[in-house]
């Protein structure tokens, strides 16, 4: 399995050490059987009892050490896997994350990682079952080569049928994992659409009956089939091992292939192997489920793992940012052709305050993502002071921006440049300017009451963005949720404060009454960008709604 190969590559020597302990445990297990055969069955000496008890104690200690070593190794691997997955998500371009969707990512972080964890917890049972079986067969072959051939054939047939049953488990586990993605989307819809579903019970009923119930039934069908084949494999192995004992005594007593002592030893060994083999068969589906989960993680096509967060900021002294013939297109969907933006040409000078207007679906948000480096241009170039931004400089380019998008996430901790503590004087000043000093409760540099109105949440988000001391503030309809008085304050007082600080502001806005405060006014329409000047700008400032709908 690829998953076990990955463990071996990352934890080679601990893994080899754990396998060594497994071999030692198997050797001791066979030694206990041999001791019973030679000292207790054949001789029956009372003096052998202390030695037998000591051997059992050593076997117990080594077996426990083996299982603990493999279990701890598995948990270390899962910890690293989860950490690497989160870091890869943080490093992956946002357009890829948007293609995957929140439900898929959450399912991978929860279900997939959980299944891999369970698989590794059961890994010791599989390894010990296999190792003990091989060691025991070797010992039985030394006792009676003739009988061991039939016994091995019987066990091989048993395991072959078990393998076929387990393959069915694998198929249904794979379908179960696909069903989980659909269920996570339903859970997300139920949580995020709770207000609409509470108001419209007909929509709630149809959502429950037609979407959730169908996906839940599909999940139930495949999980029941997987469990059925799993239990069948377990019971098949259990009963067939008992049948192997009957075959051994038939070969010994009926056909005279061995004496009673050898037959008893065969029976004792098969009884000893019964539990490890059943555990191995039971553990195998969990490892299969872990492999399915690992395959699912691989299919996400996230960025390669890089341990560092360090940004080589070579663009800190920039003066001019340019988009040159930049284009970006969304893929075609079942509803029709994908939306295309560009070619876009835009020059942004340091310290400018630029407003962008445009109708819904005109491409404003796409432009904002291209400008800030969240999307990479599919054609065209982005330049800083006349030099094309290279892939190696992409993180440095993004480091120019702090943003408050319409769908922003509310963080609660102030942070300065390079992740250092924020300038407390700056935070205090802007708390007053944003009229939030009495609204927020602080615990160190962290806000502990984030249950705020949407307008207040945006003010807090702007405060955190300013504390980062980035060069460019990208605000996506930031003032839309503010009351009229504070909206006036934002355009007439806060923007001049930001300009005095040397901040470049790129704001998506439809507040036509305040366009006069912008250095430049841009418009997006059907994926194309133009700058409004003279009479065009005057008309837009009089009635932005008419301008964007003309």
C-alpha positions as CSV (number, residue, x, y, z in Angstrom):
1,X,0.0,0.0,0.0
2,X,1.2,3.5,-0.9
3,X,0.2,4.7,2.6
4,X,2.6,2.2,4.3
5,X,5.3,3.1,1.8
6,X,4.9,6.7,2.9
7,X,5.3,5.7,6.5
8,X,8.4,3.8,5.7
9,X,9.9,6.8,3.9
10,X,9.3,9.3,6.6
11,X,9.8,7.0,9.7
12,X,12.2,4.4,8.3
13,X,14.2,3.5,11.4
14,X,11.3,3.7,13.9
15,X,9.3,1.5,11.5
16,X,12.1,-1.0,11.1
17,X,12.5,-1.0,14.9
18,X,8.7,-1.7,15.4
19,X,8.9,-4.5,12.8
20,X,11.9,-5.9,14.7
21,X,9.8,-5.9,17.9
22,X,7.0,-7.7,16.0
23,X,9.4,-10.4,14.8
24,X,10.7,-10.8,18.4
25,X,7.1,-11.0,19.7
26,X,6.3,-13.6,17.0
27,X,9.4,-15.6,17.9
28,X,8.5,-15.6,21.6
29,X,5.0,-16.6,20.8
30,X,6.2,-19.6,18.8
31,X,8.7,-20.3,21.6
32,X,5.8,-20.5,24.1
33,X,4.1,-23.0,21.9
34,X,7.3,-25.0,21.6
35,X,7.8,-24.9,25.3
36,X,4.3,-26.2,25.9
37,X,4.9,-29.0,23.4
38,X,8.2,-30.1,24.7
39,X,8.1,-29.4,28.4
40,X,4.4,-29.5,29.4
41,X,2.7,-31.9,27.0
42,X,5.6,-34.4,26.5
43,X,7.3,-34.2,29.9
44,X,4.8,-32.5,32.2
45,X,7.4,-31.5,34.7
46,X,6.4,-29.3,37.6
47,X,9.8,-27.6,37.5
48,X,8.9,-26.2,34.1
49,X,6.0,-24.1,35.5
50,X,8.1,-21.1,36.7
51,X,10.0,-21.0,33.4
52,X,6.7,-21.1,31.6
53,X,5.3,-18.2,33.6
54,X,8.5,-16.2,33.1
55,X,8.2,-16.8,29.4
56,X,4.6,-15.6,29.4
57,X,5.6,-12.4,31.2
58,X,8.3,-11.7,28.7
59,X,5.9,-12.4,25.8
60,X,3.4,-10.0,27.4
61,X,5.9,-7.2,27.8
62,X,7.3,-7.6,24.3
63,X,3.9,-7.8,22.7
64,X,2.7,-4.7,24.5
65,X,5.9,-2.9,23.6
66,X,5.4,-3.8,19.9
67,X,1.8,-2.6,19.8
68,X,2.6,0.6,21.6
69,X,5.6,1.3,19.3
70,X,3.4,0.8,16.2
71,X,0.5,2.8,17.7
72,X,2.7,5.7,18.7
73,X,4.4,5.7,15.3
74,X,0.9,5.8,13.7
75,X,-0.2,8.7,15.8
76,X,3.0,10.6,15.0
77,X,2.4,10.0,11.3
78,X,-1.2,11.1,11.5
79,X,-0.2,14.3,13.4
80,X,2.4,15.1,10.7
81,X,-0.1,14.3,7.9
82,X,-2.8,16.6,9.4
83,X,-0.2,19.4,9.9
84,X,1.1,19.0,6.4
85,X,-2.4,19.0,5.0
86,X,-3.4,22.2,6.8
87,X,-0.1,23.9,5.6
88,X,-0.7,22.7,2.0
89,X,-4.2,24.3,2.2
90,X,-2.7,27.5,3.4
91,X,-0.2,27.4,0.5
92,X,-2.6,26.5,-2.2
93,X,-3.9,29.2,-4.6
94,X,-7.4,30.3,-3.7
95,X,-8.9,29.4,-7.1
96,X,-8.0,25.8,-6.5
97,X,-9.6,25.9,-3.0
98,X,-12.7,27.5,-4.5
99,X,-12.9,24.7,-7.1
100,X,-12.7,22.1,-4.3
101,X,-15.3,23.8,-2.1
102,X,-15.5,24.0,1.7
103,X,-17.4,20.8,2.0
104,X,-14.7,18.7,0.3
105,X,-11.9,20.3,2.4
106,X,-13.8,19.9,5.7
107,X,-14.5,16.2,4.8
108,X,-10.8,15.7,4.1
109,X,-9.7,17.4,7.3
110,X,-12.2,15.4,9.4
111,X,-13.3,12.1,7.9
112,X,-10.2,11.4,5.9
113,X,-7.8,12.1,8.7
114,X,-10.0,10.2,11.1
115,X,-10.0,7.1,8.9
116,X,-6.3,7.3,8.5
117,X,-6.0,7.5,12.3
118,X,-8.2,4.5,12.8
119,X,-6.2,2.6,10.2
120,X,-3.0,3.2,11.9
121,X,-4.4,2.3,15.3
122,X,-5.3,-1.1,13.8
123,X,-2.0,-1.5,12.0
124,X,-0.3,-3.4,14.9
125,X,-3.0,-6.1,14.7
126,X,-2.4,-6.6,11.0
127,X,1.4,-6.7,11.3
128,X,1.4,-9.0,14.3
129,X,-1.1,-11.3,12.7
130,X,0.9,-11.7,9.6
131,X,4.2,-12.1,11.4
132,X,2.8,-14.6,13.9
133,X,1.2,-16.6,11.2
134,X,4.5,-16.9,9.2
135,X,6.5,-17.8,12.3
136,X,4.0,-20.4,13.4
137,X,3.9,-22.0,10.0
138,X,7.6,-22.2,10.0
139,X,7.5,-24.0,13.4
140,X,4.7,-26.4,12.2
141,X,6.7,-27.2,9.1
142,X,9.6,-28.3,11.3
143,X,7.2,-30.6,13.2
144,X,5.4,-32.1,10.2
145,X,6.1,-31.0,6.6
146,X,3.3,-33.2,5.4
147,X,0.6,-31.8,7.6
148,X,1.7,-28.2,7.2
149,X,1.1,-28.3,3.5
150,X,-2.6,-29.2,4.0
151,X,-2.9,-26.7,6.8
152,X,-1.3,-23.9,4.8
153,X,-3.6,-24.8,1.8
154,X,-6.6,-24.6,4.1
155,X,-5.4,-21.3,5.6
156,X,-4.6,-19.9,2.1
157,X,-8.1,-20.8,0.9
158,X,-9.6,-19.2,4.0
159,X,-7.6,-16.0,3.5
160,X,-8.3,-16.0,-0.3
161,X,-12.1,-16.0,0.3
162,X,-11.5,-13.4,3.1
163,X,-9.5,-11.3,0.6
164,X,-12.4,-11.4,-1.9
165,X,-14.8,-10.3,0.8
166,X,-12.5,-7.5,1.8
167,X,-12.3,-6.3,-1.8
168,X,-16.0,-5.8,-1.6
169,X,-15.4,-3.8,1.6
170,X,-12.9,-1.7,-0.3
171,X,-15.4,-0.9,-3.1
172,X,-18.2,0.1,-0.7
173,X,-15.8,2.1,1.5
174,X,-14.8,4.1,-1.6
175,X,-18.5,4.8,-2.4
176,X,-19.1,5.7,1.3
177,X,-16.3,8.3,1.1
178,X,-18.0,9.8,-2.0
179,X,-21.3,9.9,-0.2
180,X,-19.7,11.7,2.7
181,X,-18.8,14.6,0.4
182,X,-22.4,15.0,-0.5
183,X,-23.5,14.8,3.1
184,X,-21.0,17.5,4.1
185,X,-22.5,19.8,1.5
186,X,-25.9,19.1,2.9
187,X,-24.7,19.8,6.5
188,X,-23.2,23.0,5.2
189,X,-26.4,24.0,3.5
190,X,-28.5,23.2,6.6
191,X,-26.2,25.3,8.9
192,X,-25.5,28.3,6.5
193,X,-29.0,28.4,5.2
194,X,-30.7,28.1,8.6
195,X,-32.5,31.5,8.4
196,X,-34.0,30.9,5.0
197,X,-35.0,27.3,5.9
198,X,-36.6,28.4,9.1
199,X,-38.7,31.0,7.3
200,X,-39.7,28.7,4.4
201,X,-40.7,25.3,5.7
202,X,-41.6,24.1,2.2
203,X,-38.0,24.7,1.1
204,X,-36.8,23.0,4.3
205,X,-39.0,19.9,3.6
206,X,-37.8,19.6,0.0
207,X,-34.2,20.1,1.1
208,X,-34.6,17.3,3.7
209,X,-36.6,14.9,1.6
210,X,-35.0,15.3,-1.8
211,X,-31.4,16.2,-1.0
212,X,-30.4,15.2,2.5
213,X,-32.4,12.0,2.7
214,X,-31.3,10.7,-0.7
215,X,-27.6,11.3,0.1
216,X,-28.1,9.8,3.6
217,X,-29.8,6.7,2.2
218,X,-26.9,6.3,-0.3
219,X,-24.4,6.5,2.6
220,X,-26.5,4.0,4.6
221,X,-26.7,1.6,1.8
222,X,-22.9,1.5,1.1
223,X,-21.9,1.4,4.8
224,X,-24.3,-1.5,5.5
225,X,-22.8,-3.4,2.5
226,X,-19.3,-2.6,3.7
227,X,-20.1,-3.8,7.2
228,X,-21.8,-6.9,5.9
229,X,-18.8,-8.0,3.9
230,X,-16.5,-7.1,6.8
231,X,-18.5,-9.2,9.3
232,X,-18.7,-12.0,6.7
233,X,-14.9,-12.0,6.4
234,X,-14.5,-12.1,10.2
235,X,-16.9,-14.9,10.7
236,X,-15.5,-16.9,7.7
237,X,-12.0,-16.7,9.1
238,X,-13.2,-17.6,12.6
239,X,-15.1,-20.7,11.6
240,X,-12.6,-21.9,9.1
241,X,-9.8,-21.8,11.7
242,X,-11.9,-24.1,13.8
243,X,-12.3,-26.3,10.8
244,X,-8.5,-26.4,10.4
245,X,-8.2,-27.9,13.8
246,X,-10.7,-30.7,12.8
247,X,-8.7,-31.3,9.6
248,X,-5.5,-31.6,11.7
249,X,-6.9,-34.3,13.9
250,X,-8.3,-36.1,10.9
251,X,-4.9,-36.2,9.2
252,X,-3.3,-37.3,12.5
253,X,-5.7,-39.9,13.8
254,X,-7.5,-40.9,10.6
255,X,-4.7,-41.0,8.2
256,X,-1.8,-41.5,10.7
257,X,0.3,-38.6,9.4
258,X,1.5,-37.7,12.9
259,X,1.2,-38.7,16.5
260,X,-1.2,-37.1,19.0
261,X,1.4,-34.8,20.5
262,X,2.1,-33.2,17.1
263,X,-1.6,-33.0,16.4
264,X,-2.1,-31.3,19.8
265,X,0.6,-28.9,19.0
266,X,-0.9,-28.1,15.6
267,X,-4.3,-27.5,17.2
268,X,-2.7,-25.4,20.0
269,X,-0.9,-23.3,17.3
270,X,-4.1,-22.8,15.3
271,X,-6.0,-21.8,18.4
272,X,-3.1,-19.4,19.2
273,X,-3.3,-18.0,15.6
274,X,-7.1,-17.7,15.6
275,X,-7.3,-14.4,17.3
276,X,-4.4,-12.7,15.5
277,X,-5.7,-13.8,12.2
278,X,-9.2,-12.6,12.9
279,X,-7.8,-9.3,14.1
280,X,-5.7,-9.1,11.0
281,X,-8.7,-9.7,8.8
282,X,-10.6,-7.1,10.8
283,X,-7.8,-4.6,10.6
284,X,-7.4,-4.9,6.9
285,X,-10.7,-3.0,6.0
286,X,-9.6,-0.1,8.2
287,X,-6.3,0.1,6.4
288,X,-8.2,-0.1,3.1
289,X,-10.4,2.8,4.3
290,X,-7.3,4.7,5.3
291,X,-5.9,4.1,1.8
292,X,-9.1,5.4,0.3
293,X,-8.8,8.5,2.5
294,X,-5.2,8.9,1.5
295,X,-6.1,8.6,-2.2
296,X,-8.8,11.2,-1.6
297,X,-6.2,13.6,0.0
298,X,-3.9,13.0,-3.0
299,X,-6.7,13.9,-5.4
300,X,-7.1,17.3,-3.9
301,X,-4.0,18.5,-5.9
302,X,-3.0,20.9,-3.2
303,X,0.3,22.8,-3.2
304,X,3.4,20.8,-2.4
305,X,4.4,20.9,1.3
306,X,6.8,23.7,2.3
307,X,7.5,24.0,6.0
308,X,8.4,27.7,6.0
309,X,6.1,30.7,6.1
310,X,8.9,33.1,5.5
311,X,8.3,35.7,2.7
312,X,11.4,37.1,0.9
313,X,10.0,40.6,0.6
314,X,11.9,42.2,-2.2
315,X,9.0,44.6,-3.2
316,X,8.7,46.7,-0.1
317,X,9.8,49.9,-1.8
318,X,7.4,49.7,-4.8
319,X,6.0,52.8,-6.3
320,X,3.9,51.6,-9.3
321,X,1.8,48.5,-9.8
322,X,0.6,47.5,-13.3
323,X,-1.7,44.9,-14.8
324,X,-0.7,44.5,-18.4
325,X,-3.2,42.6,-20.7
326,X,-4.3,40.5,-17.8
327,X,-7.0,37.9,-18.5
328,X,-8.8,35.3,-16.4
329,X,-11.6,32.9,-17.4
330,X,-13.8,30.7,-15.4
331,X,-14.4,27.1,-16.8
332,X,-17.5,26.3,-18.8
333,X,-20.4,24.9,-16.8
334,X,-23.5,22.9,-17.7
335,X,-25.4,26.3,-17.7
336,X,-23.2,27.7,-20.4
337,X,-19.9,29.3,-21.2
338,X,-17.7,30.4,-18.3
339,X,-17.3,34.1,-17.6
340,X,-14.2,35.8,-19.0
341,X,-12.4,38.9,-17.6
342,X,-10.0,41.0,-19.6
343,X,-7.7,41.8,-21.1
344,X,-7.3,44.3,-18.2
345,X,-4.8,47.2,-18.1
346,X,-4.5,49.1,-14.9
347,X,-1.8,51.2,-13.3
348,X,-1.9,51.9,-9.6
349,X,0.4,54.5,-8.0
350,X,1.5,54.3,-4.4
351,X,-0.7,56.4,-2.2
352,X,-3.6,56.6,-4.6
353,X,-7.2,56.1,-3.5
354,X,-9.1,54.4,-6.3
355,X,-12.7,53.5,-6.4
356,X,-14.2,50.7,-8.6
357,X,-17.9,50.5,-9.6
358,X,-19.7,47.9,-11.7
359,X,-22.9,45.8,-11.8
360,X,-23.3,42.4,-10.3
361,X,-21.4,39.8,-12.3
362,X,-19.3,42.5,-14.1
363,X,-16.0,41.1,-12.8
364,X,-15.2,43.4,-9.9
365,X,-14.4,40.7,-7.4
366,X,-12.3,38.9,-10.0
367,X,-10.4,42.0,-10.7
368,X,-9.8,42.5,-6.9
369,X,-8.5,38.9,-6.7
370,X,-6.2,39.4,-9.7
371,X,-5.0,42.7,-8.4
372,X,-4.1,41.3,-4.9
373,X,-2.5,38.1,-6.3
374,X,-5.2,35.7,-5.0
375,X,-5.8,34.7,-8.6
376,X,-2.9,34.2,-11.0
377,X,-3.4,35.7,-14.5
378,X,-4.1,33.1,-17.2
379,X,-2.5,35.5,-19.6
380,X,-0.8,38.9,-19.4
381,X,1.6,40.1,-16.7
382,X,1.7,42.0,-13.4
383,X,4.5,44.4,-13.0
384,X,6.0,46.3,-10.1
385,X,8.0,49.4,-11.1
386,X,8.2,48.1,-14.6
387,X,9.5,44.6,-13.7
388,X,7.4,41.5,-14.2
389,X,6.4,39.8,-10.9
390,X,8.0,36.3,-11.1
391,X,6.5,33.2,-9.4
392,X,9.3,33.4,-6.8
393,X,8.0,37.0,-5.9
394,X,4.4,36.0,-5.7
395,X,4.2,35.8,-1.9
396,X,6.1,39.1,-1.7
397,X,3.5,40.7,-4.1
398,X,0.6,39.4,-2.0
399,X,2.3,40.8,1.1
400,X,1.6,44.3,-0.2
401,X,-2.2,43.8,0.5
402,X,-4.5,43.8,3.4
403,X,-8.2,43.3,2.6
404,X,-11.7,43.2,3.8
405,X,-13.8,41.3,1.2
406,X,-17.5,41.0,1.4
407,X,-17.2,37.3,2.5
408,X,-14.4,38.0,4.9
409,X,-13.6,35.8,7.9
410,X,-13.7,37.4,11.3
411,X,-10.3,37.0,12.9
412,X,-9.9,38.1,16.5
413,X,-6.2,38.9,17.1
414,X,-4.4,42.1,16.2
415,X,-1.0,41.5,14.5
416,X,1.7,43.7,13.2
417,X,4.1,43.3,10.3
418,X,5.8,39.8,10.1
419,X,3.5,38.4,12.7
420,X,4.9,40.6,15.5
421,X,2.7,42.3,18.1
422,X,0.7,45.2,16.7
423,X,1.5,48.8,17.4
424,X,-0.7,49.4,20.4
425,X,-0.8,53.2,19.8
426,X,-2.0,52.6,16.3
427,X,-4.6,50.2,17.5
428,X,-5.8,52.6,20.2
429,X,-6.0,55.5,17.7
430,X,-8.1,53.5,15.2
431,X,-10.3,52.1,17.9
432,X,-11.4,55.7,18.6
433,X,-11.7,56.6,14.9
434,X,-13.8,53.5,14.2
435,X,-15.9,54.2,17.3
436,X,-15.2,50.7,18.6
437,X,-13.5,51.3,21.9
438,X,-16.6,50.7,24.0
439,X,-17.8,47.8,21.8
440,X,-14.8,45.4,22.1
441,X,-13.6,43.4,25.0
442,X,-9.9,42.5,24.9
443,X,-7.8,39.8,26.4
444,X,-4.3,40.9,25.6
445,X,-4.2,41.4,21.8
446,X,-7.3,39.2,21.2
447,X,-10.9,40.3,21.0
448,X,-13.1,38.0,23.0
449,X,-16.6,39.3,22.0
450,X,-16.9,38.8,18.3
451,X,-20.7,38.5,18.3
452,X,-21.1,41.9,16.6
453,X,-23.4,43.4,14.0
454,X,-22.2,43.1,10.4
455,X,-21.2,46.8,10.3
456,X,-19.2,46.4,13.6
457,X,-17.6,43.2,12.3
458,X,-16.4,45.1,9.2
459,X,-15.0,47.8,11.4
460,X,-13.1,45.3,13.4
461,X,-11.8,43.7,10.2
462,X,-10.6,47.1,9.0
463,X,-8.9,47.7,12.4
464,X,-7.0,44.4,12.0
465,X,-6.1,45.2,8.4
466,X,-4.7,48.6,9.4
467,X,-2.7,47.1,12.2
468,X,-0.9,44.8,9.7
469,X,0.7,48.0,8.2
470,X,0.4,46.7,4.6
471,X,0.9,49.1,1.7
472,X,-2.5,48.6,0.0
473,X,-5.9,48.3,1.6
474,X,-8.4,46.4,-0.6
475,X,-12.0,47.1,0.5
476,X,-14.9,45.3,-1.1
477,X,-18.0,47.4,-0.5
478,X,-16.8,48.0,3.0
479,X,-19.2,50.9,3.7
480,X,-22.3,49.0,2.5
481,X,-23.2,47.8,6.0
482,X,-22.4,51.0,7.9
483,X,-25.1,53.4,9.0
484,X,-25.4,56.7,7.0
485,X,-23.5,58.8,9.7
486,X,-20.5,56.4,9.9
487,X,-20.5,56.0,6.1
488,X,-20.0,59.8,5.8
489,X,-17.3,59.6,8.5
490,X,-15.5,56.9,6.5
491,X,-15.3,58.8,3.3
492,X,-14.7,62.2,4.7
493,X,-12.4,61.5,7.6
494,X,-11.1,57.9,7.6
495,X,-10.0,57.8,4.0
496,X,-8.0,61.1,4.4
497,X,-6.4,59.6,7.5
498,X,-5.3,56.5,5.5
499,X,-4.0,58.8,2.7
500,X,-2.0,60.7,5.3
501,X,-0.5,57.4,6.4
502,X,0.6,56.7,2.8
503,X,-1.8,53.9,2.3
504,X,-3.0,53.0,-1.1
505,X,-6.7,52.3,-1.1
506,X,-8.5,50.2,-3.7
507,X,-12.2,50.3,-2.8
508,X,-15.2,48.7,-4.6
509,X,-18.0,51.1,-3.9
510,X,-21.4,52.3,-5.1
511,X,-21.7,55.3,-2.8
512,X,-21.9,57.8,-5.6
513,X,-22.3,60.7,-3.2
514,X,-18.7,60.2,-2.1
515,X,-16.9,59.5,-5.5
516,X,-15.5,63.0,-5.2
517,X,-13.1,61.7,-2.5
518,X,-11.5,59.2,-4.9
519,X,-8.3,60.1,-6.8
520,X,-9.6,57.9,-9.7
521,X,-12.8,56.2,-10.6
522,X,-12.8,52.9,-12.5
523,X,-15.7,50.9,-13.9
524,X,-16.0,47.1,-14.7
525,X,-18.6,46.1,-17.3
526,X,-19.0,42.7,-18.8
527,X,-15.5,41.7,-17.8
528,X,-13.9,44.9,-19.2
529,X,-12.2,47.8,-17.3
530,X,-12.2,51.5,-18.1
531,X,-11.4,54.6,-16.2
532,X,-14.1,57.2,-15.9
533,X,-12.9,60.8,-16.4
534,X,-14.4,64.2,-17.1
535,X,-18.1,64.0,-17.9
536,X,-18.3,60.3,-17.5
537,X,-17.1,60.6,-13.9
538,X,-19.4,63.4,-13.2
539,X,-22.4,61.4,-14.4
540,X,-21.3,58.4,-12.3
541,X,-21.0,60.7,-9.3
542,X,-24.5,61.9,-9.8
543,X,-26.0,58.5,-10.2
544,X,-23.8,55.4,-10.0
545,X,-26.8,53.0,-10.4
546,X,-27.7,54.5,-13.7
547,X,-24.0,54.4,-14.8
548,X,-23.5,50.7,-14.1
549,X,-26.8,49.7,-15.6
550,X,-26.6,51.8,-18.8
